[in-house]
Amino acid sequence: MCQIRFRLFYAALAGSFLLSGCGGGDPARSGGSTTLCEVPLKYADGDRSGYSINTVAQAVPRTFNACTIQQPLAASVSLCLDHRKMDELSALLVLPDQTTLDLNLPTSTPGATCLISGRLFTQSLPVSRLQAFSGLKGDWTVRVRDNNSVSNTPMGYLVGWSMQVEGLQ
């Protein structure tokens, strides 16, 4: 009787390994291959520096080139900022349909040094908001402004930005 139980247990275990190896373990990822599309990190002015951050929002549009993603699974945006007081800044990601996503910079943890003079701040994006953009086509824009209206002297720069999206083709 024990041998029959062990055989049934091992048969069930082998069957589950077979199913998970065939893609039966994760229905969200079955039916297509995953790919990564990105707008690579580069200077905001497209050359070798950034834009000074002041009370007028600096807008920097960029476009995905030949992105084959049809269903986004994960996304993030990274801003390369050189600014002494992050709590004074506000930032938005403007989607191709002109709706916006707030980027909560004051709560972000600074990452590595980026480009020549900034720190990299990366935030995850809600994938549900990106579902409408087949192939992620259109202009994506980052806007950063300094909310401190007392001082009109720029204290920092939007050096550059990038965006990554992983999804199904």
Beta strands, then each sheet from edge to edge (+ up, - down):
strand 1: 34-43
strand 2: 51-52
strand 3: 58-63
strand 4: 71-83
strand 5: 89-94
strand 6: 100-103
strand 7: 113-114
strand 8: 118-124
strand 9: 139-146
strand 10: 156-168
sheet 1: 1+ 10- 2+
sheet 2: 1+ 10- 4+ 8- 7+
sheet 3: 3+ 9- 5+ 6-
end
